[in-house]
Amino acid sequence: MMHYVSAEGLTKSYGITPLFSNISFHINEGDKIALVARNGTGKSTLLRILTGTEIADEGKLWIHKDLTVALFEQEPQFDENKTVLENIFHLDHPVIKCIREYEAATEINDGHALVESISKMDELGAWDFESKVKQVLGKLNIQHLQNAMNALSGGQRKRAALAKTLIDIGFDHKHTLLLMDEPTNHLDVEMIEWMENYLNQENVTLLLVTHDRYFLDAVCEEIWELERENLYVYKGDYENYVEKKAMRLESEQASIDKAKNEYRKELEWMRRQPKARTTKAKSRIDHFHEVEAKAKQQVAESQMQLQSKMSRLGGKIIEMKKVYKSYGDKIILRGFDYTFSKGERIGIIGKNGVGKTTFLNILQQTETADSGKINIGETVVFGNFSQQGLEIKEDNRVIEYVKTYAENFPLAKGGSLSAAEFLELFLFPPEKQYTYLSALSGGEKKRLQLLTILFRNPNFLILDEPTNDLDLPTLGVLENFLSDFAGCILIVSHDRYFMDRLVNHLFVFEGDGVVKDFPGNYSQFRITQKEQEKELAIGNMQFAKKKISDVRHQPSEIGKRKLSYIEKREFEQLSKEIPALEEAKKISTEKMSSTVSFEELNILSKNLKVINEQLEEKEMRWLELSELI
């Protein structure tokens, strides 16, 4: 196992504000590490220091000379004047160049160029890598490769950047450290689950910043936390991290309580002393300052322990009757009926583009339905957390901005919180409250946007992708608040952990205007969905195997197929690959039945899983091509 990175005593500050101080760490080949911290405490800065685009103020950083460091950023940079294809396949290497030409010829269906590029692919032996490229592009739904980069939406840009990164690390780099900053934003759940499997199968070395706790658990085996300038290391999963962190905070609090007692005694002594100081007294004064610094530490995590005195919800909330909505041929809602009840917590799921945001707009009557009735109760007060971001008319300080909405937040049991106290609960300490809005990080602006919506005391919350760009500590605060929220909540989110914790049923947007009500949380839905997919796949595979068997006994028919050149070539290749995979499956199964060690059994089990996935994929593709006959 190769040693990749060592850091000793790294320190970085911006102005007088330290991000981290005197931190040390090591990264070895095969490590999969998650980096968690509040926004603005230096996560992205640390990643940029590892890539060499920023330099630490102090400390030593050693990176192995044979290591390639690849960074996937939240705000990816592209050559805007080039096409999607040129940006993704940007490396100047014969194989990459050949695949770029092949993909371009396929996209525009240029027969002459296609024949030439296929010949080059054969010559360079590039087909194995091309199949991996096709998988990445297909799973991330990247289409229209000839489009200019500047024509893409934010989500499309993010997926293109992810494809570019995964293709880069999959090609010609034996030793790669992959740094990923919030890779799951703008991906739907199927894409996230695919990426979990991809990163595990590729056996990459990974340092990951993410707010997605299920993704973190599926991919990472170690958690680093940046907090109050220090770096804390926890081995294991997210649950272990939460448990061990609680124990650390409890221990630190006990140490601080002890320091406070000592501080009081030392303070009394300091006040009694005359001005002349002996050497011994000076040493005691130095000790006093050390104890004072420790005694004044704030370790207790901010936790949202409050119930809002929200506007009363009447008996009638919202009724939607026979609601229809379309954009041309695209149907969003087809006779949707639903009556909302008090305290409902509904998750909204579906692929990108099926109309989830349109549905939320129709519900709030900011967009009109084509037909049907939407009756909203007089007592309903919407709180809408949209993906549009913070609305800033002028560059105020944070505290001034919040006070434009209200001076106080009323509590259910009487009394209220001031704007400053509410800000502290949402992890804006006093010094941060006087920062100008323009100086906040992207995540801090999201947190402030969320805070101002909650501060207005709504009783019907609509949250459209609320977890994007929020850090894990803020998510904990938000989840605690929403768990105690007595009003209605509608959530659109790809964050499975967040959904599981807060919702009790789902609106599933299946497309073509179909919306189903699923009685359970997101994980329960996925289990049901996967069981259905498995049953369908088994039926399709049995059908495919029968067709394959029939065709094998009728080889003379192959010449009559009306396939394109590339499809015919692919069909012939699959006819060779499927029997080979079946033979490999048989050999692996036989070996597993014999006497082998636990380690060998584990390796064979993983290999068999990969063989089964490849066999299923190739048989389904064979079936698709056979349908063209």
Secondary structure as GFF3:
##gff-version 3
##sequence-region A 1 629
A	DSSP	beta_strand	3	14	.	.	.	ID=ss1
A	DSSP	beta_strand	17	28	.	.	.	ID=ss2
A	DSSP	beta_strand	32	36	.	.	.	ID=ss3
A	DSSP	alpha_helix	43	51	.	.	.	ID=ss4
A	DSSP	beta_strand	58	63	.	.	.	ID=ss5
A	DSSP	beta_strand	68	72	.	.	.	ID=ss6
A	DSSP	alpha_helix	84	88	.	.	.	ID=ss7
A	DSSP	alpha_helix	94	108	.	.	.	ID=ss8
A	DSSP	alpha_helix	111	124	.	.	.	ID=ss9
A	DSSP	alpha_helix	127	139	.	.	.	ID=ss10
A	DSSP	three_ten_helix	149	151	.	.	.	ID=ss11
A	DSSP	alpha_helix	154	169	.	.	.	ID=ss12
A	DSSP	beta_strand	176	181	.	.	.	ID=ss13
A	DSSP	alpha_helix	189	202	.	.	.	ID=ss14
A	DSSP	beta_strand	205	209	.	.	.	ID=ss15
A	DSSP	alpha_helix	213	219	.	.	.	ID=ss16
A	DSSP	beta_strand	222	227	.	.	.	ID=ss17
A	DSSP	beta_strand	230	235	.	.	.	ID=ss18
A	DSSP	alpha_helix	238	272	.	.	.	ID=ss19
A	DSSP	alpha_helix	279	295	.	.	.	ID=ss20
A	DSSP	beta_strand	318	327	.	.	.	ID=ss21
A	DSSP	beta_strand	330	339	.	.	.	ID=ss22
A	DSSP	beta_strand	345	349	.	.	.	ID=ss23
A	DSSP	alpha_helix	356	364	.	.	.	ID=ss24
A	DSSP	beta_strand	371	376	.	.	.	ID=ss25
A	DSSP	beta_strand	382	385	.	.	.	ID=ss26
A	DSSP	alpha_helix	398	403	.	.	.	ID=ss27
A	DSSP	beta_strand	408	410	.	.	.	ID=ss28
A	DSSP	beta_strand	416	418	.	.	.	ID=ss29
A	DSSP	alpha_helix	419	425	.	.	.	ID=ss30
A	DSSP	alpha_helix	430	433	.	.	.	ID=ss31
A	DSSP	three_ten_helix	437	439	.	.	.	ID=ss32
A	DSSP	alpha_helix	442	455	.	.	.	ID=ss33
A	DSSP	beta_strand	460	464	.	.	.	ID=ss34
A	DSSP	alpha_helix	472	483	.	.	.	ID=ss35
A	DSSP	beta_strand	488	492	.	.	.	ID=ss36
A	DSSP	alpha_helix	496	502	.	.	.	ID=ss37
A	DSSP	beta_strand	505	511	.	.	.	ID=ss38
A	DSSP	beta_strand	514	518	.	.	.	ID=ss39
A	DSSP	alpha_helix	522	552	.	.	.	ID=ss40
A	DSSP	three_ten_helix	555	560	.	.	.	ID=ss41
A	DSSP	alpha_helix	565	593	.	.	.	ID=ss42
A	DSSP	alpha_helix	598	626	.	.	.	ID=ss43
###
